[in-house]
Amino acid sequence: MKIAVTGSSGLIGSALLPALRDDGHTVLRLVRRPPSDADEIRWDPGTRTLDPAALAGVDAVVNLAGVGIGDRRWTAARKQAVLASRLDATETVSAAVAAADPRPRVLLSASAIGWYGDTGDTTVDESAPAGNDFLAEVCRRWEAATQAAAGAGVRVAHLRSGLVCGKGGLLGRLLPLARLGLASPLGSGRQWWSWISLADEVGAIRHVLGTHVTAGTHGTDGIAGTDGIAGPVNLTGPEPVTNREFTKALGRVVHRPVVLPPVPRVALRLAIGEFADVGVVAGQRVRPRVLEESGYRFRHETVEQALRWATGASG
């Protein structure tokens, strides 16, 4: 397959590209600067610029573009950047996919389990409606931005990722504290965190692509029949845990006790703004129903397995 990828330098993209190449696929990277290699395509989502001819003959597009959601304090300007970067990128890709001749057969577009809002203790799957906070609204509009491709008959899947455990992201900020014995639950600690290892994030994307490849160093792969998966797909592990359980598991992995009291919600809000309310203290207890029912086999079935792999404590 020939696969084009946006957001290829991020946490997920930088792990996905070598996995796809190891599978034998030709991978093209969409970049905002002048191309420096034959495998690069220039685009400018800010001005909605992407030549559809550049995607002609591409089999699939994986859209991972968007500024970080929780890596800066939320201000009005930052919230606008979070939304606009996703809408600009997704609408640009979707329109180019629809106009390409021949057009790609599939578009996998990033989304997040923030779609569901705060679900409390209720377990939700892909059939659950959107929540009503800012992240839920971002996800709703983000997914709707693929309409041009879907309307052109392209198979579209929305990758609703949970907390991805890899060398970066939120874990990258929690890990140094845990190694110093300074990790503590956040807020009440009772909110549900639906996690996934970076290895399974990549494996699940390959699975949804529908590629029929053999298992290798990057985990479980696509199987025959998965090329019919469309619509929302929860990319989360099979066993969500509370924030307190996640923190204790991280402490076990780095051999440090978790003895500090929880960080109060008000302190979190002072430190990181509104994101504390909807991205840290709020929680989603998510079941990856589509992955499970389509036969995906998780490499890491528990959060401790995922954290050991992500920190290099074990494979």
N, C-alpha and C positions, 0 to 999 in steps of 0.2 A: 504494500500500500504506500501511497504518497500522502503524507500527513502534514498539514500546516499548523503551527502552534503560536498563539499569542501569549505574552506573559512568560516567556520561556526562561527568563533569568530569575524568577521568583522561587520560593521554597519548593513548590510542587513542580513547576516547569523544569527546574534544573535537575530534578530527579527523574522526571518523565522522559525527557529527550534521550538520555543514554539507554533507558529501558526500551524505548521504541526502536532505536537504532540496533540494539542487540537482538531485537526480534526480527531484524532484516528489513525494516521499513525505511523509506526515504523520508527524512524530516526536514521541513522548511520552517525557518524562524521568521516571524513578522517583527521587524525592528523599526524604530522611529528615526534612526540616523541613516546616512547613506550606507547601502550595503557594502560590506567588505569581503564577502564570500558568496560563492554561487548558491549556497543554501539559504540565503537571506532575501526577504522581500520587504521593501520599504512601505510603510503606511503611516498615516497621521490621524489617529482617532479624534484628536482635538478639532480637526477641520473636516472630519468624516471622509477622509481620503484613503481609498484602497482600490486599485485598479482590478476590476473583476477578472481581467485577462490573466492576472497573476495567479488566480486560483483555478483557472481552466485546467482540467485534467488531474486536479488534486482529489483524492478519494475522501478525505475527512479533514475537518478543522476542529482543533481543540482550543477553545477561547478561555484563557486564564487571566486576562488583563484586568487591572484595577489597582488603585492605590491601597495600601494597607489600611485595614479597618481599625485596629486597636493599637497601632504602633506610635500614635501621637495623641495628645490631649484633644478631645473634641471641642472645637469651636464652631461657630456658624460656618466659617469658611472651610474648615476641615470636613464637616458633614456634607457640604456642597461638593467638595472634591471627591469624597467617597461615592456619592451618587453619580455625579457627572462622569467620572472616569469609567464607571461600569456601563452607563447608558451609551456614552460615546463609542466605547470599544465594541460593545455588543451590537449596537445598531449598525455600525460601520461594517463589521464582519458579516452580519446577517444579510445586509443589502448586497454585498459583494458576492456572497455565496449564491444568493438568489439569481444574480445577474450573470454569473460565470457560465461559459458554454464550452465544453460540458461542465455542469456544476457538480460540486462535491455531493456525495450521497448522504453524508452525516455531519452534523454539527453538535459537538459536545460543548456546552457552555457552562462556565462556573456559576454557582449560586452558593447558598449557605443555609444551614439549619436555622439561622436567624429568621427564616421565613415563618416559623411557627410561633414566634414570640415566646413569652414565658409560659411553659406548659405545666409548671408545678410538678406534681407527682404523676401526672397523666402520661402514659406512653402514647406517642404519636407515630404514624407512618406517613408515607407519601400522599395518602388521601386526605390528610388533615388540612383545614383552611389556613390562610395566612393570619398571623397575629396582627396587632394594631400599634406596635411601636415603630421607631424610626428604621431599625434594621429590617423588620418585616416589610415595611414599605419599600425599602431599597431592593430587597429580594423580589418582591412582587413586580416592580417595574423592570428590574434586571432580566427576569425571565420573560416578561412580555416583549422585551426588546429583540427577541429572536423571531418575531412574527413573520418578517419578510422571508426568512429561510423556510419556516414551516409552511407558509402559504405557497411556496414554490415546490412543495412536495419533498423537501429534504427532511430526513429523520433527525429530530432535535431531541436531545436529552439534557436536562438541567441537573448539574452535579451539585447537590446540596451537601457541602462538606461540613463536617463537625470540626472539633479541635484536632488539628493535624499534629501528631507527635513526631517531630524530626529535629534536625539540628538547626533551630531557628524558630521564628514565630513566638507564641506565648511561652512554650517550653524553654526557648532560649533565654527568656527573661526570668523564669522561675528556677531554672537549674542552678545558677550561681548562688542564689539564696539558699536553696536546699543543701548544697554542698558545704555551706557555712553554718548549717543548722538553724537557719533563719526562716525556713518555710513555715507558713501557717495557713489555716483555712481562710477563705475570703468571704466576708459577709457572714451569713449564718453557717456556711459550709454545707447546708442541706440541699442547695440547688444542684440539679443534675447536670453533669458535663458529659456530653456524648463525644467521644474521642475516636480517633482512628490513627494507626501508625502510618507514617509516610510511605512505608513499603506497601501497605494495603491500599492507601490512596492511589498510588501508581498502579497497583494490580487491578483495582476496581475500574479505573479509567480504561485500561487495556481490555478488561472484560466487557465494558459497555461499548467500546469501539467495535467489538465483534470479531477481532482478529483471532485466528486459530493458531496459537503458538504453543510451544512446549514450555514446561516450568523451567525456570532458571534462577539466576541470582537475584532477580527482582521480585520473586514471590509468585503467587498464584495468578493465572492469566485468563484471557478470554477463552470461551469454549464455544463449540458449535451451537448456533441457535440464539446467541446473545445479540446478533445484529438486528433483532426486532425490538430491542429496548428503546423506548421513547418516553418523553415526559420527565417528571421529577424522579431522581434517584438519590436516596440518602446514602452519602458516603460516610458512614460511621461504623464503629466496631459493634460486635453483637451484644456487648454487655456494658451499657452506660453505667457510670458511677457518680456518686455525689462528689462535690468539690472536696469535702473532708476526706473521702476515700481516695480520691486522686492524690491529694497532698500526702497522705500517709504512705501510699504506694511509692511515690517519688522519694520520700524519706527512706523507705526500705531499700530502694535501688541504690541510693548513694550512701547507705549505712549511716544515716543521721536521724536521730529521733525528732519527731514533730511535737514540740512541747509548748510552743508559743500560743497565746490565745488568738482567736480569730481577729483579722483586721476588720474594724467596723466599717459598715457601708459608708458612713459619712466621710471617713478618712479616704476611702477609695474614690469617692466622688470628688473630693478636693484634689486628689492626685491626678486623676485621668478624666474627670468630667463626666458627662452623661453616659459615656461608654460603660462606666462602672455599673449603671443601672440595668442596661439592656444586654451587655456583653459579658459581664462577670458575675453579678449577683443574680440576675435572671438565669434561668436554666431551661434546657430542653432534654426530655427523656425520649430519645429517638430510636426507633427500630428500623434497621436497613432492610425492609421487607422485599424490595425489588431485587437487591443483590442476593438475598437468601433464596428467594423463590426461583431465581434464574441460575442457581447452582454455584455461586461464587464461594470459594473456600478461603477463609481468612487465614493469613499467616500468623497473625497475632490476635488471639481471641480474648485476652484479658488485658486490662490496662497495665498491669505490671509487666507482662510480656512486651507490650509496646514500648514502655518506658525503658526497659532493659535494652531493647534493641536500639532505641533512639539515643541513649546515652553511651552506648558501646559496652554496657555491662555484660551483654550476651547477645547472641544472634537471634 
